[in-house]
Amino acid sequence: LSLGLIVPYISAIFEINHMVTNFYFLDIENYNSDQIILYLTIILITLFFLKTLLSIFTRWLISLFAYRQYAILQTKLMSAYQKMNYQDYIQRPSSEYIRNIRELCGECMTNIDANLRVLREFIIFLSIIIFLGVVNFEILLFIILATLPIFLVYEKILKPINIKLGKIKILSLKQIYKSIDAGIKGLKEVRVLTKQNFFLEKISYFANEVYKTQRTSVLISDSPRYVFEFFIVSFSLCVFFYLNTKSSDFKMYLPSLGIFLLATLRLLPTLASITTNLSRIGYGQFAVEKVYEDLEKYSNYSENFFENKELQDRDFESLEMKSVSFTYKNSNQEVFNNINFNLKKNECIGIIGESGSGKTTFVDVMLGLLQPSKGKIHLNNIQQTNFSSSLIRKIAYLPQEPIILDEKIKTNISLDTKENLINQNKIEEALKRSNLKEFVKNLPNKEDTYIGEGGVRLSGGQNKRLALARSFYHGKNIIIMDEATSSLDIETENYIADQIKELKGRVTIIIISHHNNILKYCDKVYKIQNKKIELFNNKI
């Protein structure tokens, strides 16, 4: 509409009366030139003001939608990874999951934003094209001839380059995250060996790869506006020069040339935005494909996680493995071959074996996290074909490095984000049973004290006790301790041993350890070796 008013506006200024009469539908013949200019000026300013407000509003809506989808996508991807088949999960480094949720979801948000911008600009572009086609088809043809070759160059030649650059960036980010993860976790060892440069050089190399891809991509993405501007302005000047030299009444062309100039000025940012955002879409294509692939593969994954109604309300009674064999994916080497094992309620058993013999894998198979290649697992005399949440809800798992959050002590114990869901009585009881009550009592903020990432404000023994307090809080009746006492001082190890003695006969306990001090309270000790599990001794 604003472009449509340009012809009568210019006509009125230059007093081109026959051009004014061509726009009879505006009913401006009865007004003098000054009145027409005044009214059209007011109308044009109002229209452009409204257009400005609409542009700001639509841009805000696009950003609002894109960032909202970013938040939703991060949550969905995290949820998908939590549902993954455990064997698939352990095949990939943790840094890859972090990269995907942080970086790749960000690329997807950029892609969503770019697609919506293309849609918006295409609607504007189409409107201007239709208007020019109605007012002056020759002008439209000139603009198409001036811009189409440039657009094709970007779409057919430069866009594939941008797609390739996007893939290189994502793969480089994967290596950066892996190096950061390893370098931070192994800081003590790296510093003692004075090998900081090993990780610095890797990060520097791949960061430089990201820099080079970004540098080239930005050049491809940001240049269309200036290239279009150069060609259209050059083309326009050539047209003006031609008309001025060939026509005796150049003034007659001014309204059409005014439309041409304003249309091209409006088309310049539109065409540049479309081309730029198409380049951004290509640059982020690999990231979108990776996220979509993971969401499609794992979001609805449920075959390895189900609620067994027969077991839902029953206490744990027994677990039995019959002729179970297990082999990891992409491996021909069996970890277990035809093993048999039986666990009864309230038993305390120990599992020993050489490093790499498969102790942790055995526990994962027993829990159903890893599916046996052959054989059967019976829970309470009911055969299990899938991972049962009914069993998992009864288990507390204490690994060598328990999860310790940079949160309050009570949040670490309850793993509840909402204060009203935390049972204070259960917190105090858990702290008492884990021998942390006096320690917490002497802290300035008691159980509301933040303990730092990885429990840096606690000792190694206190971290283990905190994990034990978590199992007490949640009232688990099966406790699995996977090398949970390694690297502990004698005092803390003795305390854990006393806790095992106290819990023995009240809950089912499985201990993976090499320490006789911990294993001495076990009813039975099994040894894993040569792909078998065998009763080693009734007591060590």
C-alpha positions as CSV (number, residue, x, y, z in Angstrom):
1,L,0.0,0.0,0.0
2,S,2.8,2.4,0.9
3,L,4.5,1.7,-2.5
4,G,1.2,2.2,-4.2
5,L,1.0,5.8,-2.9
6,I,4.4,6.7,-4.2
7,V,3.3,7.4,-7.8
8,P,0.6,9.9,-6.9
9,Y,2.9,11.4,-4.3
10,I,5.8,12.0,-6.8
11,S,3.3,13.1,-9.5
12,A,1.9,15.7,-7.1
13,I,5.3,17.0,-6.3
14,F,6.4,17.3,-9.9
15,E,2.9,18.4,-11.1
16,I,2.5,15.5,-13.5
17,N,-1.2,15.9,-13.8
18,H,-1.9,13.1,-16.3
19,M,-0.2,10.6,-13.9
20,V,-2.5,11.8,-11.1
21,T,-5.6,11.1,-13.2
22,N,-4.4,7.6,-13.8
23,F,-5.0,7.0,-10.0
24,Y,-8.7,8.0,-10.1
25,F,-9.4,5.3,-7.4
26,L,-7.7,7.5,-4.8
27,D,-10.2,10.3,-5.6
28,I,-7.5,13.0,-5.6
29,E,-8.6,15.0,-8.7
30,N,-10.5,17.6,-6.7
31,Y,-7.6,18.5,-4.5
32,N,-4.8,20.9,-5.4
33,S,-1.1,19.8,-5.4
34,D,-0.3,21.1,-1.9
35,Q,-3.2,19.3,-0.3
36,I,-2.4,16.1,-2.1
37,I,1.2,16.3,-0.9
38,L,0.1,17.1,2.6
39,Y,-2.4,14.2,2.8
40,L,-0.1,11.7,1.1
41,T,2.8,12.7,3.4
42,I,0.7,12.1,6.5
43,I,-0.6,8.8,5.1
44,L,2.8,7.6,4.1
45,I,4.4,8.5,7.5
46,T,1.5,6.8,9.3
47,L,1.8,3.7,7.1
48,F,5.6,3.5,7.5
49,F,5.2,4.0,11.3
50,L,2.7,1.1,11.4
51,K,5.1,-1.0,9.2
52,T,7.9,-0.3,11.7
53,L,5.8,-1.4,14.6
54,L,4.6,-4.5,12.8
55,S,8.2,-5.4,11.8
56,I,9.4,-5.1,15.4
57,F,6.5,-7.1,16.6
58,T,6.9,-10.0,14.1
59,R,10.7,-10.0,14.8
60,W,9.9,-10.3,18.5
61,L,7.4,-13.1,17.9
62,I,10.0,-15.0,15.8
63,S,12.6,-14.7,18.5
64,L,10.1,-15.6,21.2
65,F,9.1,-18.8,19.3
66,A,12.7,-19.8,18.4
67,Y,14.0,-19.4,22.0
68,R,11.0,-21.3,23.3
69,Q,11.7,-24.1,21.0
70,Y,15.3,-24.1,22.1
71,A,14.2,-24.7,25.7
72,I,11.8,-27.4,24.7
73,L,14.3,-29.1,22.4
74,Q,17.0,-29.2,25.1
75,T,14.5,-30.8,27.5
76,K,13.3,-33.3,24.9
77,L,16.8,-34.3,23.9
78,M,17.8,-34.8,27.6
79,S,14.7,-36.9,28.1
80,A,15.5,-38.9,25.0
81,Y,19.1,-39.6,26.2
82,Q,17.7,-40.8,29.6
83,K,15.5,-43.3,27.7
84,M,18.4,-44.7,25.7
85,N,19.3,-48.3,25.6
86,Y,22.1,-48.5,28.2
87,Q,24.5,-50.3,25.9
88,D,23.9,-47.6,23.2
89,Y,24.4,-44.9,25.9
90,I,27.8,-46.2,27.0
91,Q,29.1,-46.3,23.4
92,R,29.2,-42.5,23.3
93,P,31.3,-40.1,25.4
94,S,29.5,-37.9,27.9
95,S,31.0,-34.9,26.2
96,E,28.9,-35.7,23.1
97,Y,25.7,-35.5,25.0
98,I,26.7,-32.2,26.5
99,R,27.6,-30.8,23.1
100,N,24.4,-32.0,21.5
101,I,22.2,-30.5,24.2
102,R,24.1,-27.2,24.5
103,E,25.5,-26.5,21.0
104,L,23.4,-28.5,18.6
105,C,20.1,-27.4,20.1
106,G,21.4,-23.8,19.8
107,E,22.1,-24.5,16.1
108,C,18.6,-25.8,15.7
109,M,17.2,-22.7,17.3
110,T,19.2,-20.6,14.9
111,N,17.8,-22.8,12.1
112,I,14.2,-22.2,13.3
113,D,14.8,-18.5,13.5
114,A,16.3,-18.5,10.0
115,N,13.3,-20.5,8.5
116,L,10.8,-18.1,10.0
117,R,12.7,-15.1,8.8
118,V,12.8,-16.6,5.3
119,L,9.0,-17.1,5.4
120,R,8.4,-13.5,6.6
121,E,10.7,-12.0,4.0
122,F,9.3,-14.2,1.3
123,I,5.8,-12.9,2.0
124,I,7.1,-9.3,1.7
125,F,9.1,-10.2,-1.5
126,L,6.0,-11.8,-3.1
127,S,3.8,-8.8,-2.2
128,I,6.3,-6.4,-3.8
129,I,6.7,-8.6,-6.9
130,I,2.9,-8.8,-7.4
131,F,2.6,-5.0,-7.0
132,L,5.4,-4.3,-9.5
133,G,3.9,-6.8,-11.9
134,V,0.6,-4.9,-11.8
135,V,2.1,-1.4,-12.0
136,N,5.0,-1.9,-14.4
137,F,6.0,-5.3,-15.6
138,E,9.1,-3.9,-17.3
139,I,10.5,-2.7,-13.9
140,L,9.8,-6.2,-12.5
141,L,11.6,-7.8,-15.3
142,F,14.6,-5.6,-14.9
143,I,14.8,-6.4,-11.1
144,I,14.6,-10.1,-11.8
145,L,17.3,-10.0,-14.4
146,A,19.6,-8.1,-12.0
147,T,19.1,-10.3,-9.0
148,L,18.3,-13.9,-10.2
149,P,21.9,-14.7,-11.2
150,I,23.3,-13.6,-7.9
151,F,20.7,-15.6,-6.0
152,L,21.5,-18.7,-8.0
153,V,25.2,-18.4,-7.3
154,Y,24.5,-18.3,-3.6
155,E,22.0,-21.1,-3.6
156,K,23.7,-23.6,-6.0
157,I,27.4,-22.9,-5.4
158,L,27.9,-21.3,-2.0
159,K,25.1,-23.0,0.0
160,P,26.7,-26.5,-0.4
161,I,30.0,-25.0,0.8
162,N,28.2,-23.7,3.9
163,I,26.6,-27.1,4.6
164,K,30.1,-28.7,4.5
165,L,31.4,-26.0,6.8
166,G,28.6,-26.6,9.3
167,K,29.5,-30.3,9.5
168,I,33.2,-29.5,10.1
169,K,32.2,-27.1,12.9
170,I,30.0,-29.7,14.7
171,L,32.7,-32.4,14.4
172,S,35.3,-30.0,15.7
173,L,33.1,-29.0,18.6
174,K,32.8,-32.7,19.5
175,Q,36.6,-32.9,19.9
176,I,36.7,-29.7,21.9
177,Y,34.1,-30.9,24.4
178,K,35.9,-34.3,24.7
179,S,39.3,-32.5,25.4
180,I,37.7,-30.1,27.9
181,D,36.0,-33.0,29.7
182,A,39.1,-35.1,29.9
183,G,41.4,-32.2,30.8
184,I,39.2,-30.9,33.6
185,K,38.5,-34.4,35.1
186,G,42.2,-35.3,35.0
187,L,43.5,-31.9,36.1
188,K,45.6,-33.4,39.0
189,E,47.2,-36.1,37.0
190,V,47.9,-33.7,34.0
191,R,49.4,-31.1,36.3
192,V,51.6,-33.6,38.1
193,L,52.8,-34.9,34.7
194,T,53.2,-31.3,33.4
195,K,51.2,-32.3,30.3
196,Q,48.8,-29.4,30.1
197,N,50.0,-28.7,26.6
198,F,48.5,-32.0,25.4
199,F,45.0,-30.8,25.9
200,L,45.7,-27.1,25.1
201,E,47.1,-28.1,21.7
202,K,44.1,-30.3,20.9
203,I,41.6,-27.6,22.0
204,S,43.6,-24.9,20.1
205,Y,43.6,-27.0,16.9
206,F,39.9,-27.7,16.9
207,A,39.0,-24.2,18.1
208,N,40.9,-22.9,15.2
209,E,39.0,-25.2,12.9
210,V,35.7,-23.8,14.3
211,Y,37.1,-20.3,13.8
212,K,38.0,-21.0,10.1
213,T,34.5,-22.4,9.4
214,Q,32.8,-19.5,11.2
215,R,35.0,-17.0,9.3
216,T,34.1,-18.4,5.9
217,S,30.5,-19.0,6.8
218,V,30.0,-15.4,8.0
219,L,31.5,-14.1,4.7
220,I,29.1,-16.2,2.7
221,S,26.1,-15.3,4.9
222,D,26.7,-11.6,5.3
223,S,27.8,-10.7,1.8
224,P,24.5,-11.0,-0.1
225,R,23.2,-7.6,1.0
226,Y,26.2,-5.8,-0.3
227,V,26.4,-7.8,-3.5
228,F,22.7,-7.2,-4.2
229,E,23.1,-3.6,-3.4
230,F,26.0,-3.1,-5.8
231,F,24.3,-4.9,-8.7
232,I,20.9,-3.2,-8.3
233,V,22.3,0.3,-7.8
234,S,24.6,-0.1,-10.7
235,F,21.8,-1.5,-12.8
236,S,19.5,1.4,-11.7
237,L,22.1,4.1,-12.6
238,C,22.6,2.6,-16.0
239,V,18.8,2.7,-16.5
240,F,18.6,6.3,-15.4
241,F,21.5,7.3,-17.6
242,Y,19.9,5.6,-20.6
243,L,16.5,7.3,-20.1
244,N,18.1,10.7,-19.5
245,T,20.1,10.5,-22.7
246,K,17.4,8.9,-24.9
247,S,14.3,10.7,-23.7
248,S,13.5,14.4,-24.2
249,D,11.0,14.4,-21.2
250,F,12.8,12.6,-18.4
251,K,10.3,14.0,-16.0
252,M,7.6,11.7,-17.3
253,Y,9.5,8.7,-16.0
254,L,10.1,10.0,-12.5
255,P,7.0,8.3,-10.9
256,S,7.9,4.9,-12.3
257,L,11.5,5.4,-11.5
258,G,10.5,6.4,-7.9
259,I,8.6,3.2,-7.6
260,F,11.6,1.3,-9.0
261,L,14.0,2.9,-6.5
262,L,11.8,2.4,-3.5
263,A,10.9,-1.1,-4.5
264,T,14.6,-2.0,-5.0
265,L,15.5,-0.4,-1.7
266,R,12.8,-2.5,0.0
267,L,13.8,-5.6,-1.9
268,L,17.5,-5.2,-1.1
269,P,17.2,-6.1,2.6
270,T,14.5,-8.7,1.8
271,L,16.6,-10.5,-0.8
272,A,19.7,-10.2,1.3
273,S,17.8,-11.6,4.3
274,I,16.4,-14.5,2.3
275,T,19.8,-15.4,0.9
276,T,21.6,-14.9,4.3
277,N,19.1,-17.0,6.2
278,L,19.2,-19.8,3.5
279,S,22.9,-19.9,4.1
280,R,22.4,-20.1,7.9
281,I,20.0,-22.9,7.3
282,G,22.5,-24.8,5.3
283,Y,25.3,-24.1,7.8
284,G,23.1,-25.6,10.6
285,Q,21.7,-28.5,8.5
286,F,24.1,-31.1,9.9
287,A,23.3,-30.1,13.5
288,V,19.6,-30.3,12.8
289,E,20.0,-33.8,11.3
290,K,21.9,-35.0,14.3
291,V,19.4,-33.8,16.8
292,Y,16.5,-35.1,14.7
293,E,18.2,-38.5,14.4
294,D,18.6,-38.8,18.2
295,L,15.1,-37.6,19.0
296,E,13.6,-39.9,16.4
297,K,15.6,-42.9,17.6
298,Y,15.3,-42.4,21.4
299,S,12.3,-40.3,22.3
300,N,9.8,-43.1,22.1
301,Y,12.2,-45.8,23.2
302,S,10.4,-47.8,25.9
303,E,11.1,-51.5,25.2
304,N,13.9,-51.4,27.8
305,F,11.9,-49.6,30.5
306,F,8.5,-50.7,31.7
307,E,6.4,-51.2,34.8
308,N,5.8,-54.8,35.6
309,K,2.4,-54.8,37.3
310,E,3.0,-58.3,38.8
311,L,6.0,-56.9,40.7
312,Q,4.8,-53.4,41.4
313,D,3.5,-53.9,44.9
314,R,5.7,-56.8,45.9
315,D,8.9,-56.7,47.9
316,F,12.1,-58.1,46.4
317,E,12.3,-61.9,47.2
318,S,14.8,-63.3,44.7
319,L,16.8,-62.8,41.5
320,E,18.1,-65.7,39.5
321,M,20.2,-65.9,36.3
322,K,20.0,-69.0,34.2
323,S,22.6,-69.8,31.6
324,V,23.2,-66.2,30.9
325,S,25.8,-65.1,28.3
326,F,26.6,-61.5,27.3
327,T,28.5,-59.9,24.5
328,Y,28.8,-56.1,23.8
329,K,27.7,-54.7,20.5
330,N,30.3,-54.6,17.8
331,S,32.4,-57.2,19.7
332,N,33.0,-60.8,19.2
333,Q,34.4,-61.3,22.6
334,E,32.0,-62.7,25.2
335,V,32.1,-61.1,28.7
336,F,30.1,-64.0,30.3
337,N,29.4,-67.4,29.0
338,N,26.6,-69.6,30.4
339,I,26.7,-68.2,34.0
340,N,24.2,-69.1,36.7
341,F,23.6,-67.0,39.8
342,N,21.1,-66.7,42.6
343,L,20.4,-63.9,45.0
344,K,17.9,-64.1,47.9
345,K,16.2,-61.4,50.0
346,N,18.4,-59.8,52.7
347,E,21.5,-61.6,51.6
348,C,24.8,-59.8,51.7
349,I,27.1,-61.0,49.0
350,G,30.5,-59.9,47.7
351,I,31.8,-59.9,44.2
352,I,35.5,-59.9,43.4
353,G,37.6,-60.3,40.3
354,E,40.5,-58.9,38.4
355,S,40.2,-55.5,36.8
356,G,38.4,-55.8,33.5
357,S,36.9,-59.2,34.4
358,G,33.4,-57.9,34.1
359,K,32.2,-57.1,37.7
360,T,30.4,-53.9,36.8
361,T,29.0,-55.5,33.6
362,F,27.6,-58.4,35.7
363,V,25.7,-55.9,37.9
364,D,24.4,-54.1,34.8
365,V,23.1,-57.3,33.4
366,M,21.6,-58.3,36.7
367,L,19.8,-55.0,36.9
368,G,18.6,-55.3,33.3
369,L,20.5,-52.3,32.1
370,L,22.2,-54.6,29.7
371,Q,20.2,-57.4,28.0
372,P,21.8,-60.9,28.0
373,S,22.8,-62.2,24.6
374,K,21.5,-65.6,25.8
375,G,19.8,-67.0,28.9
376,K,17.0,-65.9,31.3
377,I,16.7,-63.6,34.3
378,H,14.0,-64.3,36.9
379,L,12.8,-61.7,39.4
380,N,10.7,-63.1,42.2
381,N,10.4,-66.2,40.0
382,I,9.0,-64.1,37.1
383,Q,11.0,-64.1,33.9
384,Q,12.2,-60.7,32.9
385,T,12.5,-59.8,29.2
386,N,13.0,-56.1,29.7
387,F,14.3,-53.6,32.1
388,S,11.9,-53.4,35.0
389,S,11.4,-50.1,36.8
390,S,9.7,-52.1,39.6
391,L,13.2,-53.6,40.4
392,I,15.1,-50.3,40.0
393,R,12.8,-48.5,42.4
394,K,14.0,-50.9,45.1
395,I,17.7,-50.3,44.5
396,A,20.3,-47.8,45.7
397,Y,23.4,-47.8,43.6
398,L,26.7,-46.5,45.2
399,P,29.4,-46.2,42.5
400,Q,33.0,-45.4,43.0
401,E,32.3,-41.8,42.2
402,P,28.8,-41.0,43.3
403,I,26.8,-38.1,41.8
404,I,27.4,-35.0,44.0
405,L,25.7,-31.8,42.8
406,D,26.6,-28.2,43.4
407,E,23.4,-27.9,45.5
408,K,22.4,-27.9,49.1
409,I,23.1,-31.0,51.2
410,K,19.4,-31.8,51.5
411,T,18.9,-31.4,47.8
412,N,21.8,-33.8,47.2
413,I,20.2,-36.3,49.5
414,S,16.6,-36.0,48.3
415,L,17.2,-35.1,44.6
416,D,14.1,-33.0,44.7
417,T,14.1,-29.5,43.2
418,K,11.1,-28.3,45.2
419,E,11.5,-27.6,48.9
420,N,8.0,-28.6,49.7
421,L,8.7,-32.2,48.5
422,I,11.7,-32.7,50.8
423,N,10.9,-34.6,54.0
424,Q,12.9,-32.9,56.7
425,N,12.5,-35.8,59.2
426,K,13.8,-38.3,56.6
427,I,16.7,-35.9,55.9
428,E,17.7,-35.8,59.6
429,E,17.3,-39.6,60.0
430,A,19.5,-40.2,56.8
431,L,22.2,-37.8,58.1
432,K,22.2,-39.6,61.5
433,R,22.4,-43.1,59.9
434,S,25.2,-42.0,57.6
435,N,27.2,-40.4,60.5
436,L,27.0,-36.9,59.0
437,K,24.7,-35.3,61.6
438,E,27.4,-33.8,63.7
439,F,29.3,-32.5,60.6
440,V,26.2,-30.9,59.1
441,K,25.2,-29.5,62.5
442,N,28.4,-27.5,62.7
443,L,28.0,-25.9,59.2
444,P,26.7,-22.3,59.1
445,N,23.6,-23.2,57.1
446,K,23.2,-26.8,58.3
447,E,21.6,-29.0,55.5
448,D,21.0,-25.8,53.4
449,T,24.8,-25.5,52.9
450,Y,26.0,-25.6,49.2
451,I,28.8,-28.2,48.8
452,G,30.2,-27.2,45.5
453,E,30.5,-29.0,42.2
454,G,31.5,-32.6,42.8
455,G,31.4,-32.0,46.5
456,V,34.7,-30.1,46.5
457,R,33.9,-28.7,50.0
458,L,33.6,-32.3,51.3
459,S,36.2,-34.9,51.8
460,G,36.1,-38.1,49.7
461,G,34.7,-40.0,52.7
462,Q,32.0,-37.4,53.3
463,N,31.0,-37.7,49.7
464,K,30.5,-41.4,50.1
465,R,28.6,-40.9,53.3
466,L,26.4,-38.4,51.5
467,A,25.6,-41.0,48.8
468,L,24.8,-43.5,51.6
469,A,22.5,-41.0,53.2
470,R,20.7,-40.7,49.9
471,S,20.0,-44.5,49.9
472,F,18.7,-44.2,53.5
473,Y,16.5,-41.3,52.6
474,H,14.8,-43.1,49.7
475,G,14.3,-46.3,51.8
476,K,15.9,-48.7,49.3
477,N,15.9,-52.4,50.3
478,I,18.6,-53.4,47.8
479,I,22.0,-51.6,48.1
480,I,24.7,-52.2,45.4
481,M,28.2,-50.8,46.3
482,D,30.4,-50.8,43.2
483,E,33.9,-50.1,44.5
484,A,32.3,-47.5,46.8
485,T,35.0,-47.8,49.4
486,S,38.0,-47.4,47.1
487,S,40.3,-44.5,47.9
488,L,38.8,-44.0,51.4
489,D,40.8,-43.6,54.5
490,I,40.7,-46.4,57.1
491,E,38.4,-44.6,59.5
492,T,35.7,-44.0,56.8
493,E,36.2,-47.5,55.4
494,N,35.6,-48.9,58.9
495,Y,32.5,-46.8,59.3
496,I,31.1,-48.2,56.0
497,A,32.0,-51.7,57.2
498,D,30.0,-51.0,60.4
499,Q,27.1,-49.7,58.4
500,I,27.1,-53.0,56.3
501,K,27.1,-55.0,59.5
502,E,24.2,-52.9,60.8
503,L,22.2,-53.2,57.6
504,K,22.9,-56.9,57.1
505,G,19.8,-59.0,57.4
506,R,17.5,-56.0,56.9
507,V,18.3,-55.2,53.3
508,T,19.9,-57.0,50.4
509,I,23.5,-55.9,49.9
510,I,25.8,-56.5,46.9
511,I,29.4,-55.4,47.4
512,I,32.0,-55.2,44.6
513,S,35.3,-54.7,46.3
514,H,38.8,-56.0,46.8
515,H,38.9,-54.9,50.5
516,N,38.7,-57.7,53.0
517,N,37.6,-55.3,55.6
518,I,34.4,-54.7,53.7
519,L,33.8,-58.2,52.5
520,K,34.2,-59.8,55.9
521,Y,30.5,-59.3,56.7
522,C,29.3,-61.0,53.4
523,D,27.3,-64.2,53.6
524,K,28.9,-65.3,50.3
525,V,31.7,-64.1,48.1
526,Y,31.7,-64.8,44.3
527,K,34.6,-64.4,42.0
528,I,34.3,-63.5,38.3
529,Q,37.0,-65.0,36.1
530,N,37.2,-66.8,32.8
531,K,33.8,-65.5,31.8
532,K,32.2,-67.3,34.8
533,I,31.0,-66.4,38.2
534,E,31.7,-68.9,40.9
535,L,31.4,-69.2,44.6
536,F,34.8,-68.2,46.0
537,N,34.2,-68.7,49.7
538,N,31.4,-68.5,52.2
539,K,33.4,-65.8,54.0
540,I,36.7,-64.0,53.6
